[in-house]
Amino acid sequence: MPMKALGAADRLMASGPSPNVVRKTCIEAACLVSTICMLMCAFRDPDVAVGGLLLSSIGHGLGGFNLFAIGQTLAGPSATAK
């Protein structure tokens, strides 16, 4: 039987905290990374700005997985996937 690949949020939830707290924390972390990268773009030279744009988009992309899962987590098992 193959091992199921788990994301960082899934591993955190398996260790004990509530899914609500884990999902919101992941979204906050992604937004913080994106904000820091945007500030890098504003106050540094163009080469650093390109790197900042890349890291910002990666931060937003990684936060998106949890963004869609928050609605399902808050809806509960009876309303999930409807």
DSSP file (Angstrom, degrees, kcal/mol; ACC not computed):
  #  RESIDUE AA STRUCTURE BP1 BP2  ACC     N-H-->O    O-->H-N    N-H-->O    O-->H-N    TCO  KAPPA ALPHA  PHI   PSI    X-CA   Y-CA   Z-CA
    1    1 A M              0   0    0      0, 0.0     2,-0.0     0, 0.0     0, 0.0   0.000 360.0 360.0 360.0 124.8    0.0    0.0    0.0
    2    2 A P        -     0   0    0      0, 0.0     2,-0.3     0, 0.0     0, 0.0  -0.339 360.0-108.1 -71.3 150.2    1.6    3.3   -1.0
    3    3 A M        -     0   0    0      1,-0.1     2,-0.4    -2,-0.0     0, 0.0  -0.590  32.6-121.8 -76.3 133.0    2.2    6.0    1.5
    4    4 A K        -     0   0    0     -2,-0.3     2,-0.4     1,-0.1    -1,-0.1  -0.623  22.9-126.7 -78.4 130.0   -0.1    9.0    1.2
    5    5 A A        -     0   0    0     -2,-0.4     2,-0.4     1,-0.0    -1,-0.1  -0.639  27.6-162.2 -78.2 128.3    1.7   12.3    0.7
    6    6 A L        -     0   0    0     -2,-0.4     2,-0.1     4,-0.0    -1,-0.0  -0.885  10.8-131.3-113.3 143.5    0.6   14.9    3.2
    7    7 A G     >  -     0   0    0     -2,-0.4     4,-2.2     1,-0.1     5,-0.2  -0.302  34.8 -98.2 -81.2 173.8    1.1   18.6    3.0
    8    8 A A  H  > S+     0   0    0      1,-0.2     4,-2.2     2,-0.2     5,-0.2   0.890 124.2  51.0 -61.6 -40.9    2.5   20.8    5.8
    9    9 A A  H  > S+     0   0    0      1,-0.2     4,-2.4     2,-0.2    -1,-0.2   0.897 109.3  50.7 -65.3 -39.7   -1.0   21.8    7.0
   10   10 A D  H  > S+     0   0    0      1,-0.2     4,-2.0     2,-0.2    -1,-0.2   0.894 109.9  49.8 -65.6 -39.1   -2.1   18.2    7.1
   11   11 A R  H  X S+     0   0    0     -4,-2.2     4,-1.0     2,-0.2    -1,-0.2   0.893 110.6  50.4 -66.1 -38.5    0.9   17.2    9.1
   12   12 A L  H >< S+     0   0    0     -4,-2.2     3,-0.5     1,-0.2     4,-0.4   0.917 110.5  49.2 -64.4 -42.4    0.3   20.0   11.6
   13   13 A M  H >< S+     0   0    0     -4,-2.4     3,-1.1     1,-0.2    -1,-0.2   0.863 107.2  55.6 -65.6 -34.7   -3.4   19.0   12.0
   14   14 A A  H 3< S+     0   0    0     -4,-2.0    -1,-0.2     1,-0.2    -2,-0.2   0.760 101.3  59.5 -68.1 -23.6   -2.4   15.4   12.6
   15   15 A S  T << S-     0   0    0     -4,-1.0    -1,-0.2    -3,-0.5    -2,-0.2   0.562 127.4 -85.0 -85.2  -6.9   -0.1   16.6   15.5
   16   16 A G  S <  S+     0   0    0     -3,-1.1    -3,-0.1    -4,-0.4    -2,-0.1  -0.030  83.9 115.6 142.0 -42.2   -3.0   18.1   17.4
   17   17 A P  S    S-     0   0    0      0, 0.0    -1,-0.4     0, 0.0    -2,-0.0  -0.173  71.7 -93.8 -64.7 159.5   -4.2   21.7   16.6
   18   18 A S     >  -     0   0    0      1,-0.1     4,-2.2     4,-0.0     5,-0.2  -0.369  28.2-121.0 -69.9 149.3   -7.6   22.3   15.2
   19   19 A P  H  > S+     0   0    0      0, 0.0     4,-2.7     0, 0.0     5,-0.3   0.854 112.1  58.5 -57.9 -35.4   -8.0   22.5   11.4
   20   20 A N  H  > S+     0   0    0      1,-0.2     4,-2.1     2,-0.2     5,-0.2   0.933 108.6  43.4 -60.5 -47.4   -9.4   26.0   11.8
   21   21 A V  H  > S+     0   0    0      2,-0.2     4,-2.2     1,-0.2    -1,-0.2   0.908 115.1  49.4 -66.1 -42.9   -6.3   27.3   13.5
   22   22 A V  H  X S+     0   0    0     -4,-2.2     4,-2.2     2,-0.2    -2,-0.2   0.934 112.0  47.0 -64.9 -46.8   -3.9   25.5   11.1
   23   23 A R  H  X S+     0   0    0     -4,-2.7     4,-2.0     1,-0.2    -1,-0.2   0.924 114.3  46.6 -62.8 -45.0   -5.6   26.7    8.0
   24   24 A K  H  X S+     0   0    0     -4,-2.1     4,-2.4    -5,-0.3    -1,-0.2   0.873 111.1  52.6 -66.4 -36.4   -5.8   30.4    9.1
   25   25 A T  H  X S+     0   0    0     -4,-2.2     4,-2.4     2,-0.2    -1,-0.2   0.901 108.5  50.5 -65.4 -40.3   -2.2   30.3   10.3
   26   26 A C  H  X S+     0   0    0     -4,-2.2     4,-2.2     2,-0.2    -2,-0.2   0.897 110.8  49.0 -64.3 -40.2   -1.1   29.0    6.9
   27   27 A I  H  X S+     0   0    0     -4,-2.0     4,-2.3     2,-0.2    -2,-0.2   0.918 111.4  49.7 -64.5 -43.3   -3.0   31.8    5.1
   28   28 A E  H  X S+     0   0    0     -4,-2.4     4,-2.3     1,-0.2    -2,-0.2   0.903 110.6  50.0 -62.1 -41.5   -1.5   34.4    7.5
   29   29 A A  H  X S+     0   0    0     -4,-2.4     4,-2.4     2,-0.2    -1,-0.2   0.906 110.2  50.1 -64.3 -41.8    2.0   33.1    6.8
   30   30 A A  H  X S+     0   0    0     -4,-2.2     4,-2.2     1,-0.2    -2,-0.2   0.903 112.1  47.6 -63.9 -41.1    1.4   33.2    3.0
   31   31 A C  H  X S+     0   0    0     -4,-2.3     4,-2.3     2,-0.2    -1,-0.2   0.879 110.9  51.5 -67.3 -37.6    0.2   36.8    3.2
   32   32 A L  H  X S+     0   0    0     -4,-2.3     4,-2.4     2,-0.2    -2,-0.2   0.919 110.0  48.9 -65.1 -43.6    3.1   37.8    5.4
   33   33 A V  H  X S+     0   0    0     -4,-2.4     4,-2.2     1,-0.2    -2,-0.2   0.924 112.6  48.5 -61.1 -44.5    5.6   36.3    2.9
   34   34 A S  H  X S+     0   0    0     -4,-2.2     4,-2.1     1,-0.2    -2,-0.2   0.888 110.7  50.6 -64.3 -39.5    3.9   38.1    0.1
   35   35 A T  H  X S+     0   0    0     -4,-2.3     4,-2.0     2,-0.2    -1,-0.2   0.921 110.6  48.6 -64.7 -44.5    3.9   41.4    1.9
   36   36 A I  H  X S+     0   0    0     -4,-2.4     4,-1.9     1,-0.2    -2,-0.2   0.906 111.9  50.0 -62.4 -41.2    7.6   41.2    2.8
   37   37 A C  H  X S+     0   0    0     -4,-2.2     4,-1.8     1,-0.2    -1,-0.2   0.878 108.6  51.8 -66.0 -37.5    8.4   40.3   -0.9
   38   38 A M  H  X S+     0   0    0     -4,-2.1     4,-1.6     1,-0.2    -1,-0.2   0.873 108.1  51.8 -67.2 -35.8    6.4   43.3   -2.1
   39   39 A L  H  X S+     0   0    0     -4,-2.0     4,-1.9     2,-0.2    -1,-0.2   0.870 106.0  55.2 -66.7 -35.4    8.3   45.6    0.2
   40   40 A M  H  X S+     0   0    0     -4,-1.9     4,-1.0     1,-0.2    -2,-0.2   0.898 107.3  50.9 -60.1 -39.7   11.5   44.1   -1.2
   41   41 A C  H  < S+     0   0    0     -4,-1.8    -1,-0.2     1,-0.2    -2,-0.2   0.865 111.2  47.8 -65.9 -35.8   10.3   45.1   -4.6
   42   42 A A  H  < S+     0   0    0     -4,-1.6    -1,-0.2     1,-0.2    -2,-0.2   0.829 121.2  31.2 -76.4 -32.3    9.5   48.7   -3.5
   43   43 A F  H  < S+     0   0    0     -4,-1.9     2,-0.2    -5,-0.1    -1,-0.2   0.316 108.8  65.3-115.8   9.1   12.8   49.5   -1.7
   44   44 A R  S  < S-     0   0    0     -4,-1.0    -4,-0.0    -3,-0.2     5,-0.0  -0.652  87.3 -78.2-122.7-179.8   15.5   47.5   -3.6
   45   45 A D     >  -     0   0    0     -2,-0.2     4,-2.0     1,-0.1     3,-0.4  -0.232  51.8 -96.2 -75.0 169.6   17.1   47.4   -7.0
   46   46 A P  H  > S+     0   0    0      0, 0.0     4,-1.9     0, 0.0     5,-0.2   0.816 121.1  57.0 -59.9 -33.6   15.4   45.8  -10.0
   47   47 A D  H  > S+     0   0    0      1,-0.2     4,-1.5     2,-0.2     5,-0.1   0.916 110.4  43.9 -65.3 -40.8   17.2   42.5   -9.7
   48   48 A V  H  > S+     0   0    0     -3,-0.4     4,-2.5     1,-0.2    -1,-0.2   0.848 109.3  58.9 -69.7 -33.5   15.9   42.0   -6.1
   49   49 A A  H  X S+     0   0    0     -4,-2.0     4,-2.4     2,-0.2    -2,-0.2   0.884 103.1  51.4 -63.0 -38.9   12.5   43.2   -7.3
   50   50 A V  H  X S+     0   0    0     -4,-1.9     4,-2.0     2,-0.2    -1,-0.2   0.929 112.0  46.6 -64.6 -43.9   12.3   40.3   -9.8
   51   51 A G  H  X S+     0   0    0     -4,-1.5     4,-2.6     1,-0.2    -2,-0.2   0.886 110.9  53.1 -62.7 -38.7   13.2   37.8   -7.1
   52   52 A G  H  X S+     0   0    0     -4,-2.5     4,-2.3     1,-0.2    -2,-0.2   0.890 107.8  50.2 -64.0 -39.9   10.6   39.5   -4.8
   53   53 A L  H  X S+     0   0    0     -4,-2.4     4,-2.1     2,-0.2    -1,-0.2   0.894 111.3  49.4 -64.6 -39.4    7.9   39.1   -7.4
   54   54 A L  H  X S+     0   0    0     -4,-2.0     4,-1.9     2,-0.2    -2,-0.2   0.947 113.6  44.5 -64.5 -48.5    8.7   35.4   -7.9
   55   55 A L  H  X S+     0   0    0     -4,-2.6     4,-2.4     1,-0.2    -2,-0.2   0.851 111.1  55.1 -66.0 -33.8    8.7   34.7   -4.1
   56   56 A S  H  X S+     0   0    0     -4,-2.3     4,-2.4    -5,-0.2    -1,-0.2   0.919 108.3  47.3 -64.8 -43.1    5.5   36.7   -3.7
   57   57 A S  H  X S+     0   0    0     -4,-2.1     4,-2.2     1,-0.2    -1,-0.2   0.865 111.2  51.7 -68.3 -33.8    3.7   34.7   -6.3
   58   58 A I  H  X S+     0   0    0     -4,-1.9     4,-2.4     2,-0.2    -2,-0.2   0.917 109.3  51.0 -65.3 -42.5    5.0   31.4   -4.7
   59   59 A G  H  X S+     0   0    0     -4,-2.4     4,-1.7     1,-0.2    -2,-0.2   0.917 111.8  46.4 -60.3 -44.9    3.7   32.6   -1.3
   60   60 A H  H  X S+     0   0    0     -4,-2.4     4,-1.3     1,-0.2    -1,-0.2   0.900 111.9  51.9 -64.7 -39.7    0.2   33.4   -2.8
   61   61 A G  H  X S+     0   0    0     -4,-2.2     4,-0.7     1,-0.2     3,-0.2   0.903 109.7  47.8 -64.3 -41.7    0.1   30.1   -4.6
   62   62 A L  H  X S+     0   0    0     -4,-2.4     4,-0.5     1,-0.2     3,-0.4   0.822 110.7  52.3 -70.3 -30.2    1.0   28.1   -1.4
   63   63 A G  H  X S+     0   0    0     -4,-1.7     4,-1.6    -5,-0.2     3,-0.3   0.748  95.2  72.0 -75.0 -22.8   -1.7   29.9    0.6
   64   64 A G  H  X S+     0   0    0     -4,-1.3     4,-1.7    -3,-0.2     5,-0.2   0.829  87.7  61.2 -63.8 -33.5   -4.3   29.2   -2.0
   65   65 A F  H  X S+     0   0    0     -4,-0.7     4,-1.0    -3,-0.4    -1,-0.2   0.924 110.5  40.1 -59.7 -43.7   -4.6   25.5   -1.1
   66   66 A N  H  X S+     0   0    0     -4,-0.5     4,-1.6    -3,-0.3    -1,-0.2   0.783 105.8  66.3 -76.7 -27.3   -5.6   26.4    2.4
   67   67 A L  H  X S+     0   0    0     -4,-1.6     4,-0.7     1,-0.2     3,-0.2   0.918 105.9  41.7 -60.7 -43.4   -7.9   29.2    1.3
   68   68 A F  H  X S+     0   0    0     -4,-1.7     4,-0.8     1,-0.2    -1,-0.2   0.789 112.2  55.7 -74.9 -26.7  -10.2   26.8   -0.4
   69   69 A A  H  X S+     0   0    0     -4,-1.0     4,-2.4    -5,-0.2    -1,-0.2   0.741  93.3  70.1 -77.8 -22.4  -10.1   24.3    2.4
   70   70 A I  H  X S+     0   0    0     -4,-1.6     4,-2.8     1,-0.2     5,-0.3   0.927  97.1  50.9 -60.9 -45.5  -11.2   26.9    5.0
   71   71 A G  H  X S+     0   0    0     -4,-0.7     4,-1.8     1,-0.2    -1,-0.2   0.901 112.4  46.1 -59.6 -41.7  -14.7   27.0    3.6
   72   72 A Q  H  X S+     0   0    0     -4,-0.8     4,-1.3     2,-0.2    -1,-0.2   0.875 112.5  50.9 -69.5 -36.3  -15.0   23.2    3.7
   73   73 A T  H  < S+     0   0    0     -4,-2.4    -2,-0.2     1,-0.2     3,-0.2   0.925 114.0  43.1 -66.0 -44.2  -13.6   23.1    7.3
   74   74 A L  H  < S+     0   0    0     -4,-2.8    -1,-0.2     1,-0.2    -2,-0.2   0.793 108.9  58.8 -73.6 -27.3  -16.0   25.7    8.6
   75   75 A A  H  < S-     0   0    0     -4,-1.8     4,-0.3    -5,-0.3    -1,-0.2   0.811 103.0-139.4 -71.5 -29.3  -19.0   24.2    6.8
   76   76 A G    >X  -     0   0    0     -4,-1.3     3,-0.8    -3,-0.2     4,-0.8  -0.146  31.3 -61.7  91.0 169.6  -18.5   20.9    8.5
   77   77 A P  T 34 S+     0   0    0      0, 0.0     3,-0.3     0, 0.0    -1,-0.2   0.791 127.8  58.3 -64.0 -30.0  -18.8   17.3    7.3
   78   78 A S  T 34 S+     0   0    0      1,-0.2    -2,-0.1    -3,-0.2    -3,-0.0   0.776 115.0  34.8 -74.2 -24.6  -22.5   17.5    6.3
   79   79 A A  T X4 S+     0   0    0     -3,-0.8     3,-1.2    -4,-0.3    -1,-0.2   0.404  86.0 124.6-109.2   1.0  -21.9   20.4    3.8
   80   80 A T  T 3< S+     0   0    0     -4,-0.8    -8,-0.1    -3,-0.3    -7,-0.0  -0.394  79.3   8.2 -67.2 137.8  -18.5   19.6    2.5
   81   81 A A  T 3         0   0    0     -2,-0.1    -1,-0.2     1,-0.1    -9,-0.0   0.741 360.0 360.0  65.8  29.1  -18.2   19.3   -1.3
   82   82 A K    <         0   0    0     -3,-1.2    -2,-0.1     0, 0.0    -1,-0.1   0.383 360.0 360.0-109.2 360.0  -21.8   20.5   -2.0
